[in-house]
Structure formats: C-alpha cells, structure tokens
C-alpha cells in the first residue's frame, strides 16, 4: 500500500485528527504517535491506534518512529508545530488555513522552502468528485477561457460555539472567512490556476455573536453563549477579487445569515460553464448551442462517489513522500497566496478601501494609483 513504512504522528487529536489518522491508516501508513493537551484525547487516540501518546508536539517530532506529522490544532499553533516538525526532518501536512495570520504563514513558508521534508496544506475540496470532473473537462478545453468564479460557503445557522477557539481571534485569527470561506477561496483560485491577483475588496461583519435572541433551529451551536467575550471575529464576509486577464472571483462566506445555505461553486467560461456544490460528487455543465435551433444544454455528470476529498488528499501526501519530490498540489506557496488574499480582505474591511497585495504595510494605498503586483 502507498503508505507502507511511513510512521505518522498527529498533533491535535479532535475530530480532524481522528479523521486523518483513520484515512492514513487505511492507506497503509502506521499511526505511531499522537499529541494533545487533553489527557482523555491522548488516551482515546492511543487506545484506538496503538500510538505513543505525547502531551506536547516537541516530544512527538523527535520520536524516531515519526516520519510525517499531521497538524490539526487551532490555527495559532500551526506555525510552531509545523516549523518544529520540518526542522526535525519530518514531512508535514497542516490543515487549512496555513496559519492564523499572514506573518505566521510566511514564517512557515520560509522554513518549508529549505526543509528536507515536504510540507502540504489541507485543502481537501480540490480532491472531491465534482472537482475532479471539473478539472478533467477544463483540461480538455471545454470551458474555453474561465472568466469568473462565484464561490459560496454559506450557512443559515452554523456558528461553532461562541467562547470556543473558533470565535477567539487570538487562536483562530478570524472567523467564518478563515474557517470555511478559505475552502471556497482556495477552490476559486485553484480553478483559475492561481492567477496574478491585482486587487481585493471585502467587508467582514460580526452580526450575531452577542445576540441573546439568536435562533438556532438545527442546534448547530448547542453551546451558544451570547455573553461570550471572545466573539470578536467575522460571522459573514463578502469579497470581490480582481485578477489578471480580466478574471474575477466573487466570494460569500458565512457562519450565520438570514438566507438559504449555499455551497455553490459556479465557473463561467467563454465556451461553457460549470456548477457544483463544494465537496460534492456531481457536476452540471452549462452550455448553449445553435444545432437545430438556439437552445440551452445542461449536462449532468455523476462523479465517483467513492472519491472523498480527505482520502484523496491524504493519499496524495503519502504518494509525494514516496516519490521523493516536491509537492505540485496543495503546496505551501498556494496556501500562502490564499492567506495573502484573506489578509487583504480583512484590511479592505478595516479601511473601507480596495487593497493591493503589494501593500501589506500600507493598508490605505490608493488602488487606482497602485502598480500591478507580481
């Protein structure tokens, strides 16, 4: 099996850590270690996977049985764990986003560039069935030139517990944009082959956090606390990204809104378009033709339901390790571009002005007078 001989240590043993551990074990890797601050989490993980439990990541990364480290902690801790693992010669898969701030993400990228091991970032929706179909038809030229992407990751009600690390800006770095919007943004940039980004405009809102009458019919936030003093993050974001060649992205991300939920991903091309739900299996091609008479053609494609983004991503991680080369997908460089756009969205919201990505230290730059970035 592809993962045979690879010893994996997982840092952060909650739901995501468990998911990766199970997936990697199914692919033939050996789960040899797990680290978490919570004793019960450590013991449960050790019992399930026969792994050596550690209280801290420093001990895990120097364990001689650990070849690769998966990081699934709150965002703030991605940098120290990933850096320690890379400096110890381990391969690293770090969950999205790359970090809680742009500066922290840049430090990870600097270390990863010179590291012996590889570093990849967990954007699993690139590997879902619908995206695989989209990629295949894009390579065949079916869409012509892609001109615009509409990307939604919107919940009607779905705030992950006020007072948890998700709503703590010191731990998360942001709210809905860094939690779920990052998936839609990464997928949009990926669909456009990571074009040069020229300008970013966005608005981040904090609407529901301290609402004592907040209704949650689905019980998503069963630990809702309107008095939580750490709800200082966005619960919805609207952004517009202008790229080279006239290509554009419109982004909607929200934990809570008064509208229908949506995970729609809509790609518009000069020949045809595509629509699917982020992370789903099926894809609809949107076309028009003159054969016989002018007409629309919606072509429904059904992807492989056995393809799950997480499994395919973890398999790619193990394959890249086995091949001994550098990653060509889910790269740190791509994740750093995503982080730069996120940073620009937040700066645009703070200043009320569009931002250029070459203006990190000058958030009030006049977009009309700014040079294009590389």
Buried (B, 14 or more C-beta within 10 A) or exposed (E): EBBEEBBBBBBBBBEBBBBBBBBBBEBBBBBBBBBBEEEEBBBBBBEBBEBBBBEEBBBBBEBEEBBBBBBBBBBBBBBBBBBBBBBBEBBBBBBBBBBBBBEBBBBBBEBBEEBEBBBBBBBBBBBBBBBBBBBEBBEEEBBEEBBBBBBBBBBBBBBBBBBBBBBBBEBBBBBBBBBBBBBBBBBBBBBBEBBEBBBBBBBBBBBBBBEEEBEBEEEBBEEBBEEBEBBBBBBBBBBBBBBEEEBBBBBBBBBBBEEEBBBBBBBBBEEBBBBBBBBBBBBBBBBEEEEEEEEEEEEEBEBEEEBBBBBBBBBBBBEBBEEEEEBEBBBBEBBBBBBBBBBBBBBBBEEEBBBBBBBBEEBEBEBEEBEEBE
